[in-house]
Amino acid sequence: AVNIFAEGVKMTHKLLLSHLEKYGIKRLYPIGEIFNHNYHQAVGQVVDNDKDPNVIIQVVKAGYLIKDRLL
């Protein structure tokens, strides 16, 4: 019963995201991208010698765009 409920939640989430995208609303999840202060807000900074400087390695809360404007 739990697996069926979880699958229903996943399907609902997927449907919601597709409807938002239909109206030009997109989710930002920028792991691996270069930090851009116009779209991202830094909570902290971590030194990782395996990554280039200013590359996002963790997202605390995803943001959204509506027709290329940050919500």
PDB file of N, CA, C and O in Angstrom, chain B, residues numbered from 101:
ATOM      1  N   ALA B 101       0.831  -1.186   0.000  1.00  0.00           N
ATOM      2  CA  ALA B 101       0.000   0.000   0.000  1.00  0.00           C
ATOM      3  C   ALA B 101       0.876   1.250   0.000  1.00  0.00           C
ATOM      4  O   ALA B 101       0.531   2.239  -0.648  1.00  0.00           O
ATOM      5  N   VAL B 102       1.995   1.227   0.710  1.00  0.00           N
ATOM      6  CA  VAL B 102       2.893   2.382   0.761  1.00  0.00           C
ATOM      7  C   VAL B 102       3.514   2.632  -0.607  1.00  0.00           C
ATOM      8  O   VAL B 102       3.655   3.782  -1.024  1.00  0.00           O
ATOM      9  N   ASN B 103       3.884   1.565  -1.308  1.00  0.00           N
ATOM     10  CA  ASN B 103       4.478   1.718  -2.640  1.00  0.00           C
ATOM     11  C   ASN B 103       3.488   2.342  -3.616  1.00  0.00           C
ATOM     12  O   ASN B 103       3.877   3.160  -4.449  1.00  0.00           O
ATOM     13  N   ILE B 104       2.229   1.972  -3.525  1.00  0.00           N
ATOM     14  CA  ILE B 104       1.205   2.535  -4.402  1.00  0.00           C
ATOM     15  C   ILE B 104       1.025   4.021  -4.099  1.00  0.00           C
ATOM     16  O   ILE B 104       0.916   4.833  -5.017  1.00  0.00           O
ATOM     17  N   PHE B 105       0.993   4.378  -2.814  1.00  0.00           N
ATOM     18  CA  PHE B 105       0.866   5.775  -2.416  1.00  0.00           C
ATOM     19  C   PHE B 105       2.053   6.586  -2.921  1.00  0.00           C
ATOM     20  O   PHE B 105       1.864   7.671  -3.469  1.00  0.00           O
ATOM     21  N   ALA B 106       3.272   6.080  -2.749  1.00  0.00           N
ATOM     22  CA  ALA B 106       4.480   6.775  -3.189  1.00  0.00           C
ATOM     23  C   ALA B 106       4.467   6.965  -4.698  1.00  0.00           C
ATOM     24  O   ALA B 106       4.854   8.022  -5.196  1.00  0.00           O
ATOM     25  N   GLU B 107       4.030   5.962  -5.416  1.00  0.00           N
ATOM     26  CA  GLU B 107       3.947   6.064  -6.878  1.00  0.00           C
ATOM     27  C   GLU B 107       2.925   7.128  -7.283  1.00  0.00           C
ATOM     28  O   GLU B 107       3.148   7.864  -8.245  1.00  0.00           O
ATOM     29  N   GLY B 108       1.820   7.214  -6.567  1.00  0.00           N
ATOM     30  CA  GLY B 108       0.809   8.238  -6.828  1.00  0.00           C
ATOM     31  C   GLY B 108       1.341   9.637  -6.586  1.00  0.00           C
ATOM     32  O   GLY B 108       1.050  10.555  -7.352  1.00  0.00           O
ATOM     33  N   VAL B 109       2.121   9.805  -5.525  1.00  0.00           N
ATOM     34  CA  VAL B 109       2.722  11.107  -5.228  1.00  0.00           C
ATOM     35  C   VAL B 109       3.701  11.487  -6.331  1.00  0.00           C
ATOM     36  O   VAL B 109       3.715  12.638  -6.768  1.00  0.00           O
ATOM     37  N   LYS B 110       4.519  10.547  -6.789  1.00  0.00           N
ATOM     38  CA  LYS B 110       5.468  10.813  -7.869  1.00  0.00           C
ATOM     39  C   LYS B 110       4.746  11.214  -9.150  1.00  0.00           C
ATOM     40  O   LYS B 110       5.167  12.142  -9.841  1.00  0.00           O
ATOM     41  N   MET B 111       3.668  10.522  -9.462  1.00  0.00           N
ATOM     42  CA  MET B 111       2.900  10.841 -10.667  1.00  0.00           C
ATOM     43  C   MET B 111       2.274  12.232 -10.565  1.00  0.00           C
ATOM     44  O   MET B 111       2.273  12.985 -11.539  1.00  0.00           O
ATOM     45  N   THR B 112       1.746  12.571  -9.399  1.00  0.00           N
ATOM     46  CA  THR B 112       1.151  13.891  -9.183  1.00  0.00           C
ATOM     47  C   THR B 112       2.198  14.983  -9.317  1.00  0.00           C
ATOM     48  O   THR B 112       1.946  16.017  -9.936  1.00  0.00           O
ATOM     49  N   HIS B 113       3.372  14.760  -8.740  1.00  0.00           N
ATOM     50  CA  HIS B 113       4.472  15.721  -8.834  1.00  0.00           C
ATOM     51  C   HIS B 113       4.880  15.932 -10.287  1.00  0.00           C
ATOM     52  O   HIS B 113       5.074  17.067 -10.724  1.00  0.00           O
ATOM     53  N   LYS B 114       5.008  14.852 -11.025  1.00  0.00           N
ATOM     54  CA  LYS B 114       5.395  14.925 -12.437  1.00  0.00           C
ATOM     55  C   LYS B 114       4.338  15.683 -13.246  1.00  0.00           C
ATOM     56  O   LYS B 114       4.680  16.486 -14.113  1.00  0.00           O
ATOM     57  N   LEU B 115       3.078  15.433 -12.968  1.00  0.00           N
ATOM     58  CA  LEU B 115       1.989  16.107 -13.657  1.00  0.00           C
ATOM     59  C   LEU B 115       1.991  17.606 -13.335  1.00  0.00           C
ATOM     60  O   LEU B 115       1.805  18.432 -14.228  1.00  0.00           O
ATOM     61  N   LEU B 116       2.199  17.951 -12.076  1.00  0.00           N
ATOM     62  CA  LEU B 116       2.257  19.355 -11.668  1.00  0.00           C
ATOM     63  C   LEU B 116       3.387  20.077 -12.390  1.00  0.00           C
ATOM     64  O   LEU B 116       3.186  21.173 -12.913  1.00  0.00           O
ATOM     65  N   LEU B 117       4.572  19.474 -12.424  1.00  0.00           N
ATOM     66  CA  LEU B 117       5.710  20.101 -13.103  1.00  0.00           C
ATOM     67  C   LEU B 117       5.450  20.274 -14.593  1.00  0.00           C
ATOM     68  O   LEU B 117       5.852  21.280 -15.177  1.00  0.00           O
ATOM     69  N   SER B 118       4.785  19.311 -15.212  1.00  0.00           N
ATOM     70  CA  SER B 118       4.494  19.437 -16.642  1.00  0.00           C
ATOM     71  C   SER B 118       3.488  20.559 -16.900  1.00  0.00           C
ATOM     72  O   SER B 118       3.593  21.261 -17.906  1.00  0.00           O
ATOM     73  N   HIS B 119       2.518  20.734 -16.004  1.00  0.00           N
ATOM     74  CA  HIS B 119       1.566  21.836 -16.155  1.00  0.00           C
ATOM     75  C   HIS B 119       2.235  23.189 -15.933  1.00  0.00           C
ATOM     76  O   HIS B 119       1.936  24.149 -16.644  1.00  0.00           O
ATOM     77  N   LEU B 120       3.130  23.276 -14.961  1.00  0.00           N
ATOM     78  CA  LEU B 120       3.858  24.523 -14.732  1.00  0.00           C
ATOM     79  C   LEU B 120       4.709  24.872 -15.943  1.00  0.00           C
ATOM     80  O   LEU B 120       4.771  26.032 -16.349  1.00  0.00           O
ATOM     81  N   GLU B 121       5.366  23.869 -16.522  1.00  0.00           N
ATOM     82  CA  GLU B 121       6.207  24.088 -17.691  1.00  0.00           C
ATOM     83  C   GLU B 121       5.375  24.546 -18.888  1.00  0.00           C
ATOM     84  O   GLU B 121       5.845  25.323 -19.719  1.00  0.00           O
ATOM     85  N   LYS B 122       4.159  24.066 -18.967  1.00  0.00           N
ATOM     86  CA  LYS B 122       3.236  24.456 -20.042  1.00  0.00           C
ATOM     87  C   LYS B 122       3.012  25.965 -20.027  1.00  0.00           C
ATOM     88  O   LYS B 122       2.807  26.569 -21.079  1.00  0.00           O
ATOM     89  N   TYR B 123       3.049  26.577 -18.845  1.00  0.00           N
ATOM     90  CA  TYR B 123       2.843  28.010 -18.705  1.00  0.00           C
ATOM     91  C   TYR B 123       4.153  28.781 -18.563  1.00  0.00           C
ATOM     92  O   TYR B 123       4.151  29.938 -18.142  1.00  0.00           O
ATOM     93  N   GLY B 124       5.263  28.148 -18.910  1.00  0.00           N
ATOM     94  CA  GLY B 124       6.548  28.820 -18.935  1.00  0.00           C
ATOM     95  C   GLY B 124       7.275  28.859 -17.610  1.00  0.00           C
ATOM     96  O   GLY B 124       8.234  29.616 -17.459  1.00  0.00           O
ATOM     97  N   ILE B 125       6.840  28.055 -16.637  1.00  0.00           N
ATOM     98  CA  ILE B 125       7.497  28.018 -15.335  1.00  0.00           C
ATOM     99  C   ILE B 125       8.421  26.809 -15.302  1.00  0.00           C
ATOM    100  O   ILE B 125       7.982  25.672 -15.479  1.00  0.00           O
ATOM    101  N   LYS B 126       9.712  27.069 -15.074  1.00  0.00           N
ATOM    102  CA  LYS B 126      10.710  25.994 -15.076  1.00  0.00           C
ATOM    103  C   LYS B 126      11.443  25.968 -13.741  1.00  0.00           C
ATOM    104  O   LYS B 126      11.670  27.010 -13.127  1.00  0.00           O
ATOM    105  N   ARG B 127      11.803  24.793 -13.309  1.00  0.00           N
ATOM    106  CA  ARG B 127      12.548  24.605 -12.070  1.00  0.00           C
ATOM    107  C   ARG B 127      14.042  24.757 -12.344  1.00  0.00           C
ATOM    108  O   ARG B 127      14.560  24.207 -13.316  1.00  0.00           O
ATOM    109  N   LEU B 128      14.727  25.500 -11.490  1.00  0.00           N
ATOM    110  CA  LEU B 128      16.181  25.621 -11.552  1.00  0.00           C
ATOM    111  C   LEU B 128      16.786  24.637 -10.562  1.00  0.00           C
ATOM    112  O   LEU B 128      16.404  24.603  -9.392  1.00  0.00           O
ATOM    113  N   TYR B 129      17.708  23.858 -11.029  1.00  0.00           N
ATOM    114  CA  TYR B 129      18.445  22.954 -10.147  1.00  0.00           C
ATOM    115  C   TYR B 129      19.868  22.907 -10.678  1.00  0.00           C
ATOM    116  O   TYR B 129      20.234  21.980 -11.400  1.00  0.00           O
ATOM    117  N   PRO B 130      20.680  23.912 -10.320  1.00  0.00           N
ATOM    118  CA  PRO B 130      21.927  24.189 -11.034  1.00  0.00           C
ATOM    119  C   PRO B 130      23.187  23.467 -10.565  1.00  0.00           C
ATOM    120  O   PRO B 130      24.272  24.043 -10.642  1.00  0.00           O
ATOM    121  N   ILE B 131      23.088  22.251 -10.091  1.00  0.00           N
ATOM    122  CA  ILE B 131      24.306  21.546  -9.669  1.00  0.00           C
ATOM    123  C   ILE B 131      25.241  21.396 -10.870  1.00  0.00           C
ATOM    124  O   ILE B 131      24.832  20.967 -11.949  1.00  0.00           O
ATOM    125  N   GLY B 132      26.509  21.762 -10.652  1.00  0.00           N
ATOM    126  CA  GLY B 132      27.510  21.668 -11.703  1.00  0.00           C
ATOM    127  C   GLY B 132      27.640  22.930 -12.537  1.00  0.00           C
ATOM    128  O   GLY B 132      28.558  23.034 -13.350  1.00  0.00           O
ATOM    129  N   GLU B 133      26.741  23.891 -12.354  1.00  0.00           N
ATOM    130  CA  GLU B 133      26.821  25.143 -13.094  1.00  0.00           C
ATOM    131  C   GLU B 133      27.679  26.153 -12.334  1.00  0.00           C
ATOM    132  O   GLU B 133      27.907  26.018 -11.132  1.00  0.00           O
ATOM    133  N   ILE B 134      28.145  27.158 -13.054  1.00  0.00           N
ATOM    134  CA  ILE B 134      28.890  28.252 -12.442  1.00  0.00           C
ATOM    135  C   ILE B 134      27.892  29.146 -11.702  1.00  0.00           C
ATOM    136  O   ILE B 134      26.808  29.432 -12.210  1.00  0.00           O
ATOM    137  N   PHE B 135      28.267  29.582 -10.503  1.00  0.00           N
ATOM    138  CA  PHE B 135      27.411  30.449  -9.697  1.00  0.00           C
ATOM    139  C   PHE B 135      27.128  31.750 -10.440  1.00  0.00           C
ATOM    140  O   PHE B 135      28.047  32.392 -10.947  1.00  0.00           O
ATOM    141  N   ASN B 136      25.858  32.135 -10.502  1.00  0.00           N
ATOM    142  CA  ASN B 136      25.418  33.368 -11.145  1.00  0.00           C
ATOM    143  C   ASN B 136      24.534  34.107 -10.151  1.00  0.00           C
ATOM    144  O   ASN B 136      23.444  33.633  -9.831  1.00  0.00           O
ATOM    145  N   HIS B 137      24.979  35.253  -9.659  1.00  0.00           N
ATOM    146  CA  HIS B 137      24.233  35.964  -8.623  1.00  0.00           C
ATOM    147  C   HIS B 137      22.861  36.441  -9.091  1.00  0.00           C
ATOM    148  O   HIS B 137      22.024  36.794  -8.260  1.00  0.00           O
ATOM    149  N   ASN B 138      22.610  36.460 -10.392  1.00  0.00           N
ATOM    150  CA  ASN B 138      21.290  36.842 -10.899  1.00  0.00           C
ATOM    151  C   ASN B 138      20.255  35.735 -10.693  1.00  0.00           C
ATOM    152  O   ASN B 138      19.055  36.007 -10.662  1.00  0.00           O
ATOM    153  N   TYR B 139      20.711  34.495 -10.551  1.00  0.00           N
ATOM    154  CA  TYR B 139      19.801  33.355 -10.408  1.00  0.00           C
ATOM    155  C   TYR B 139      20.002  32.552  -9.134  1.00  0.00           C
ATOM    156  O   TYR B 139      19.108  31.807  -8.731  1.00  0.00           O
ATOM    157  N   HIS B 140      21.149  32.687  -8.497  1.00  0.00           N
ATOM    158  CA  HIS B 140      21.472  31.841  -7.355  1.00  0.00           C
ATOM    159  C   HIS B 140      21.735  32.677  -6.109  1.00  0.00           C
ATOM    160  O   HIS B 140      22.162  33.829  -6.192  1.00  0.00           O
ATOM    161  N   GLN B 141      21.476  32.082  -4.971  1.00  0.00           N
ATOM    162  CA  GLN B 141      21.774  32.723  -3.690  1.00  0.00           C
ATOM    163  C   GLN B 141      22.677  31.780  -2.908  1.00  0.00           C
ATOM    164  O   GLN B 141      22.315  30.628  -2.666  1.00  0.00           O
ATOM    165  N   ALA B 142      23.844  32.261  -2.514  1.00  0.00           N
ATOM    166  CA  ALA B 142      24.794  31.429  -1.792  1.00  0.00           C
ATOM    167  C   ALA B 142      24.434  31.372  -0.316  1.00  0.00           C
ATOM    168  O   ALA B 142      24.149  32.395   0.306  1.00  0.00           O
ATOM    169  N   VAL B 143      24.451  30.174   0.233  1.00  0.00           N
ATOM    170  CA  VAL B 143      24.241  29.967   1.662  1.00  0.00           C
ATOM    171  C   VAL B 143      25.594  29.770   2.334  1.00  0.00           C
ATOM    172  O   VAL B 143      25.779  30.137   3.494  1.00  0.00           O
ATOM    173  N   GLY B 144      26.528  29.195   1.603  1.00  0.00           N
ATOM    174  CA  GLY B 144      27.860  28.961   2.124  1.00  0.00           C
ATOM    175  C   GLY B 144      28.814  28.658   0.988  1.00  0.00           C
ATOM    176  O   GLY B 144      28.413  28.545  -0.170  1.00  0.00           O
ATOM    177  N   GLN B 145      30.068  28.530   1.336  1.00  0.00           N
ATOM    178  CA  GLN B 145      31.087  28.238   0.345  1.00  0.00           C
ATOM    179  C   GLN B 145      31.937  27.084   0.842  1.00  0.00           C
ATOM    180  O   GLN B 145      32.321  27.043   2.011  1.00  0.00           O
ATOM    181  N   VAL B 146      32.230  26.148  -0.047  1.00  0.00           N
ATOM    182  CA  VAL B 146      33.014  24.962   0.286  1.00  0.00           C
ATOM    183  C   VAL B 146      34.188  24.883  -0.680  1.00  0.00           C
ATOM    184  O   VAL B 146      34.024  25.108  -1.879  1.00  0.00           O
ATOM    185  N   VAL B 147      35.356  24.568  -0.170  1.00  0.00           N
ATOM    186  CA  VAL B 147      36.525  24.370  -1.022  1.00  0.00           C
ATOM    187  C   VAL B 147      36.563  22.901  -1.424  1.00  0.00           C
ATOM    188  O   VAL B 147      36.584  22.016  -0.569  1.00  0.00           O
ATOM    189  N   ASP B 148      36.572  22.650  -2.727  1.00  0.00           N
ATOM    190  CA  ASP B 148      36.651  21.285  -3.267  1.00  0.00           C
ATOM    191  C   ASP B 148      37.697  21.318  -4.374  1.00  0.00           C
ATOM    192  O   ASP B 148      37.466  21.889  -5.440  1.00  0.00           O
ATOM    193  N   ASN B 149      38.841  20.706  -4.116  1.00  0.00           N
ATOM    194  CA  ASN B 149      39.938  20.734  -5.086  1.00  0.00           C
ATOM    195  C   ASN B 149      39.625  19.976  -6.364  1.00  0.00           C
ATOM    196  O   ASN B 149      40.328  20.143  -7.361  1.00  0.00           O
ATOM    197  N   ASP B 150      38.579  19.140  -6.360  1.00  0.00           N
ATOM    198  CA  ASP B 150      38.187  18.400  -7.557  1.00  0.00           C
ATOM    199  C   ASP B 150      37.266  19.208  -8.463  1.00  0.00           C
ATOM    200  O   ASP B 150      37.010  18.798  -9.595  1.00  0.00           O
ATOM    201  N   LYS B 151      36.765  20.339  -7.996  1.00  0.00           N
ATOM    202  CA  LYS B 151      35.818  21.170  -8.758  1.00  0.00           C
ATOM    203  C   LYS B 151      36.457  22.512  -9.073  1.00  0.00           C
ATOM    204  O   LYS B 151      37.338  22.977  -8.349  1.00  0.00           O
ATOM    205  N   ASP B 152      36.009  23.126 -10.150  1.00  0.00           N
ATOM    206  CA  ASP B 152      36.440  24.476 -10.490  1.00  0.00           C
ATOM    207  C   ASP B 152      35.867  25.458  -9.472  1.00  0.00           C
ATOM    208  O   ASP B 152      34.835  25.180  -8.862  1.00  0.00           O
ATOM    209  N   PRO B 153      36.521  26.597  -9.282  1.00  0.00           N
ATOM    210  CA  PRO B 153      35.981  27.608  -8.359  1.00  0.00           C
ATOM    211  C   PRO B 153      34.623  28.117  -8.837  1.00  0.00           C
ATOM    212  O   PRO B 153      34.382  28.209 -10.041  1.00  0.00           O
ATOM    213  N   ASN B 154      33.749  28.443  -7.910  1.00  0.00           N
ATOM    214  CA  ASN B 154      32.421  29.002  -8.173  1.00  0.00           C
ATOM    215  C   ASN B 154      31.453  28.033  -8.845  1.00  0.00           C
ATOM    216  O   ASN B 154      30.451  28.464  -9.416  1.00  0.00           O
ATOM    217  N   VAL B 155      31.735  26.737  -8.787  1.00  0.00           N
ATOM    218  CA  VAL B 155      30.802  25.738  -9.312  1.00  0.00           C
ATOM    219  C   VAL B 155      29.866  25.308  -8.187  1.00  0.00           C
ATOM    220  O   VAL B 155      30.306  25.042  -7.069  1.00  0.00           O
ATOM    221  N   ILE B 156      28.587  25.246  -8.492  1.00  0.00           N
ATOM    222  CA  ILE B 156      27.590  24.863  -7.496  1.00  0.00           C
ATOM    223  C   ILE B 156      27.660  23.355  -7.282  1.00  0.00           C
ATOM    224  O   ILE B 156      27.549  22.585  -8.236  1.00  0.00           O
ATOM    225  N   ILE B 157      27.844  22.928  -6.022  1.00  0.00           N
ATOM    226  CA  ILE B 157      27.958  21.500  -5.729  1.00  0.00           C
ATOM    227  C   ILE B 157      26.791  20.983  -4.894  1.00  0.00           C
ATOM    228  O   ILE B 157      26.621  19.773  -4.747  1.00  0.00           O
ATOM    229  N   GLN B 158      25.983  21.901  -4.345  1.00  0.00           N
ATOM    230  CA  GLN B 158      24.832  21.477  -3.547  1.00  0.00           C
ATOM    231  C   GLN B 158      23.732  22.527  -3.657  1.00  0.00           C
ATOM    232  O   GLN B 158      24.009  23.726  -3.661  1.00  0.00           O
ATOM    233  N   VAL B 159      22.487  22.073  -3.747  1.00  0.00           N
ATOM    234  CA  VAL B 159      21.335  22.966  -3.782  1.00  0.00           C
ATOM    235  C   VAL B 159      20.492  22.692  -2.547  1.00  0.00           C
ATOM    236  O   VAL B 159      20.083  21.557  -2.304  1.00  0.00           O
ATOM    237  N   VAL B 160      20.234  23.741  -1.767  1.00  0.00           N
ATOM    238  CA  VAL B 160      19.418  23.611  -0.564  1.00  0.00           C
ATOM    239  C   VAL B 160      17.943  23.693  -0.937  1.00  0.00           C
ATOM    240  O   VAL B 160      17.129  22.902  -0.461  1.00  0.00           O
ATOM    241  N   LYS B 161      17.605  24.656  -1.792  1.00  0.00           N
ATOM    242  CA  LYS B 161      16.218  24.837  -2.218  1.00  0.00           C
ATOM    243  C   LYS B 161      16.230  25.284  -3.672  1.00  0.00           C
ATOM    244  O   LYS B 161      16.864  26.280  -4.019  1.00  0.00           O
ATOM    245  N   ALA B 162      15.528  24.547  -4.513  1.00  0.00           N
ATOM    246  CA  ALA B 162      15.480  24.872  -5.934  1.00  0.00           C
ATOM    247  C   ALA B 162      14.659  26.135  -6.162  1.00  0.00           C
ATOM    248  O   ALA B 162      13.720  26.420  -5.419  1.00  0.00           O
ATOM    249  N   GLY B 163      15.023  26.889  -7.200  1.00  0.00           N
ATOM    250  CA  GLY B 163      14.283  28.086  -7.585  1.00  0.00           C
ATOM    251  C   GLY B 163      13.500  27.825  -8.860  1.00  0.00           C
ATOM    252  O   GLY B 163      13.594  26.748  -9.449  1.00  0.00           O
ATOM    253  N   TYR B 164      12.730  28.813  -9.280  1.00  0.00           N
ATOM    254  CA  TYR B 164      11.896  28.680 -10.467  1.00  0.00           C
ATOM    255  C   TYR B 164      12.005  29.920 -11.339  1.00  0.00           C
ATOM    256  O   TYR B 164      12.197  31.028 -10.838  1.00  0.00           O
ATOM    257  N   LEU B 165      11.881  29.726 -12.645  1.00  0.00           N
ATOM    258  CA  LEU B 165      11.844  30.793 -13.625  1.00  0.00           C
ATOM    259  C   LEU B 165      10.475  30.800 -14.279  1.00  0.00           C
ATOM    260  O   LEU B 165       9.884  29.746 -14.514  1.00  0.00           O
ATOM    261  N   ILE B 166       9.978  31.986 -14.571  1.00  0.00           N
ATOM    262  CA  ILE B 166       8.785  32.103 -15.405  1.00  0.00           C
ATOM    263  C   ILE B 166       9.174  32.966 -16.589  1.00  0.00           C
ATOM    264  O   ILE B 166       9.433  34.161 -16.450  1.00  0.00           O
ATOM    265  N   LYS B 167       9.210  32.341 -17.755  1.00  0.00           N
ATOM    266  CA  LYS B 167       9.626  32.991 -18.985  1.00  0.00           C
ATOM    267  C   LYS B 167      10.920  33.779 -18.790  1.00  0.00           C
ATOM    268  O   LYS B 167      10.985  34.965 -19.111  1.00  0.00           O
ATOM    269  N   ASP B 168      11.941  33.118 -18.264  1.00  0.00           N
ATOM    270  CA  ASP B 168      13.289  33.649 -18.050  1.00  0.00           C
ATOM    271  C   ASP B 168      13.381  34.719 -16.969  1.00  0.00           C
ATOM    272  O   ASP B 168      14.400  35.404 -16.876  1.00  0.00           O
ATOM    273  N   ARG B 169      12.348  34.880 -16.152  1.00  0.00           N
ATOM    274  CA  ARG B 169      12.406  35.783 -14.987  1.00  0.00           C
ATOM    275  C   ARG B 169      12.377  34.937 -13.728  1.00  0.00           C
ATOM    276  O   ARG B 169      11.585  34.001 -13.614  1.00  0.00           O
ATOM    277  N   LEU B 170      13.239  35.272 -12.792  1.00  0.00           N
ATOM    278  CA  LEU B 170      13.336  34.530 -11.542  1.00  0.00           C
ATOM    279  C   LEU B 170      12.119  34.814 -10.668  1.00  0.00           C
ATOM    280  O   LEU B 170      11.748  35.969 -10.459  1.00  0.00           O
ATOM    281  N   LEU B 171      11.508  33.758 -10.165  1.00  0.00           N
ATOM    282  CA  LEU B 171      10.368  33.940  -9.250  1.00  0.00           C
ATOM    283  C   LEU B 171      10.860  34.087  -7.828  1.00  0.00           C
ATOM    284  O   LEU B 171      10.055  34.249  -6.910  1.00  0.00           O
TER     285      LEU B 171
END
